Amino acid sequence: MTAYNREKFIEEAIESVLASSYSNFELIIVDDCSIDRTLPIARAFESKDNRIKVYVNETNIGDYPNRNKAAGYAKGVFLMNVDSDDTISRDGIENCINAMNLFPDSGFGIYNPIHGLIPILINSEDVIKNHFFKKPFLFIGPGGTVLKREYFNRINRYPVKYGPANDMYFNIKAACFSPVVLLPFEFMNYRRHPGQEINNTYIYLYNNYLYLKEALNELPLGLTQKEKIWIAKKNKRRFLFNILKYFFKTGDIGKTRHVIKSTQFRFSDAIEAVFQF
């Protein structure tokens, strides 16, 4: 559980973990230099339950660097994330661990309710093709996943350069190197509120384009060159639409130019996007 200025929500988040039907866990809370009452609230729980360990960063390092740091303190076989503004269902941990134990060859499980009522194992190639060409499901945040700690470390943890889209790159990467357990049951209660990065359309604007652009070049997706070209063109078209939408909505030419420059989106990319099919 990473935390930054979550005094309104962290108590409920911690209590949901403590109420779990599965009790053999350690709850690692890493505070990223909060300036509200987040840390005192977490410390109060730590003083009452020895399964809770609270750490405080010396400086604010940001969301995904902090997630990696929190995972670095872990000792268990599996890793799960409960964000400090979310809650987990009472049987969430138990159901996820039981599902992963059914498929010991997998290092990665993700919420996906479309394949029935029982967990199933899907090979990497089928996961990638289903995600890109049928129904995308690798977009979910860390709270919708479970990982073997050894596997998480082996694939070099979360990236940190795509802002709030780091999880999107990571999920695709995690699916490339391990068969994936599809978890059909809901276990995370995701809370929406004004203080979340998901509300920052500007930061998603370029990070969504960049993570997919680089994933196509860097990851062993098992796709043909023709399939990769199709996805790349679709990515360019979506980016062009979104950047135009942003500009006409805000009129901010400075930020629009910055996004185009930071993504190295060229005029030829725009032409390709328009005539992609």
N, C-alpha and C positions, 0 to 999 in steps of 0.2 A: 504494500500500500504506500504509494507516494503521496505527498501532501504539500500543498502550498496555499495558504489562506483559505482554509476550508472549515472554519470554525462552525459554520451553520450546518454542516453535513457530516463531519467526520465521526461524531459520536454514534450516529445511526449506522454508519458504515462499519465501525468496529463492532458494535453490538450484533450486527447481522453475522459477522464471522464467528463471534463467540457463541452464537445460538446454533451453530452448525451441528448437524447430526454426526458428522465426522469430527473427532476431537484431536486426532494425532497430527496437529499442524503447528507451525510457528508463524506468527503474524509479525512480519517485519515492516515497520513504519519508518520511512525516511522523510524527514521534514526538510524542505528546500528553502530554509530561511524565512519562514512565515513571519508576518508582522502583526498577526492577530492572535487569537487564543488557541489556534490549532495545536501547537506544541504542548501547552499545559493540559489540554484535554487528553491528548495521546499519552502523556506521562502519567496521568491519573489512572488510566486503564493499565498501563505497564506495572504500576505499583501493586495492582490487585491480581494480576494473572501472569505467571512466569512464562507463558507461551508467547507473550508479547515483548518484542524488542524494539525500542525506539532509538533512532539515530538522527543526528542533525548535521547537515552539510555546513561547512565553514563559509561557503559562498553559494549564491543561487546559481545552479548549473542547468536548470531547465528540465522539461518533462522527460524526454527519453534518455538523456544521460543519467537522470535520477532513477529511472526504471532499471537501467543496467547496474547502477550502484546498489540498488535494493536487492537485485538478484545475486549480486556478489556476496552478500551477507548470508544467503540461504544455505541450508545444509540438507534439505530434503531431496527426495527423488524427483518430485514434481514441482513445477512453478505455476501459480495462478495469480492473477492480478484482480484486486478489488479496489477500484479507485476510491479516493476519500470522499467523493460526492455521490457514490453509488452504493448499492447493497447487493449481497448475494443471498440466494434462497437457502432455506434451511438444509435442504438435501443437495445443494449445488456441488460442494466439494466431494461428497460421497459419490454422487452419480458420475462425476467426471473421472475420479480415480478408478472406480469400478470399470468404466468404459475403457480407459487407457490400459488397464490390466488385462482386458480381453485380447488386446492386440500388442503384445510386447515388442514387436518389430517396429512400431511407430513411435516417433518422438514428438508428434504434434497432433493435437486435437482441436477442432474448431466447431462452433455452433453452426448447424445447418439443419433446419427442420424439414427439408423437402424430400428426404429419402425414406420416410416412414417413421416408425416409432421406436426402433432399436438402433444402437450405434452400429455403424458399418465402417469397413476399411476400404479406402479407395487409393489406387496407385497414383503416383505423381503425375504421370502423363494425362490420365483421365481427369484429375483434379484441375490441372491447368487448362485443358481444353474445355471442360465444363464452365470454368470461371470466365474464360474469354469469349466463348462462342455459344453458350447456352444461358445460364443464369449466374451472374457474378455473386460470389459469396465470400471472397477473401478480403472484403473491405472492412470487416468487423474489427473493433478495437481490441486491445490486449485483454480486456475483461471477458471477451467471448472466446478465449482460447485456454488451453492447458498444454504445458510443455514439460518434457523431461529436462531436468536441469542440465544434465550432461549434453543433451542435444542442443539446447539453447546456447551453451558455451561453445560447442563445436562449430556452430555456424556463425560465430562472432557476434552474438547478441543483437540488440536492435541497432539499426543505423541511426545516426543523429543529425543528418544533414537535410532531411526532408520535412522538418517541422512536424506539424500534426499528421502528416502523411507518412511518417516513418513506419507506422504499423502496416500500411498497405504494401510497401516494398517488402517488409519483413515477412508477412504472411505468404506472399508469393515465393519468396526465397525458402521459407520453411517447408513449403509444399514441394519444392524441387528436389530436396535431398532426403525425403522420408515419405513413406505412405502416410495418408492422413486419415485420422479417425473423425468421422462426421458425427457430431453430438446432436441428437434430435430434440433434446429437452432444453427448456429455458432454465438458466441458472443465474444469470446476472440481471439485476434490475437497474437499467441505465437511466440516469436522471438528466433531464435537460434543464439548463438554467442560463441566465445571461452571461455568467462569468467564464464560459467554456470557449476554448479555441475554435471549436466547430462553428461558432458564430462569426469567425473572422474569415469572410469570403476571400479577402485579398491574399492572405497567406496560403490558403488552399489553391488559389488561382495558379500560381507557378509551381508549387510543390507537387500537385497532382500530375501536372504535365511532366515534370522532371523525373519523378520516381519511376513512372512507366517507361519513359524514354530510355532511362538508364537500365531498368530491369530487362528490357528487350535486348540490350547489348551485352549485359553482364551475366545474366543468369542462364543456367542450362534448362530452358523451358521445354525442350522436347518438341518444339514447333518447327514446321517447315519454313523456309525462307519466305515463301509466298504468304504464309499465315502471319509471320512477323511483320511483313510489309503492310498487310491489311490492317493490323492492330496499330502500327505506327501512324498510318494515314488517318485512322479514326481518332487517335490521340491528338494529332495536329488539328483536325477539324473541330474537335471538342474545345481545344484550347483557343482556337481562333474565335469560335462563337462566344466563349466565356469572356475573352478579353474585350471583344467588341461590346458585349452586354455590360461589362463593368464600366467601360469608358462612357457609354451613352447614359448610364445610370448616374455616374459620379461626376463626369466631366473633368476628371483628374488626369490631365495629360502627363504629368510628371510620374505618377505611379504607374501609369500604363506603359510609358517608355521604359521604366525600371524593370517591369515584369518581362517585357520583350527582350531587353538587353540581358537580364539575368538568365533567361532560358535559352538565349542565342537562337531565338525564333526568327528565321529569315523570310524575306519576301517569297523566295522559292518554296518555303514550307507552306506559306499561306496559299499559294497557287495550287500546290499539291493537295492541300486540305479541301479546297473548293472543288477540285476535280478528282477526288479520291476514288470514286466508283466509275 
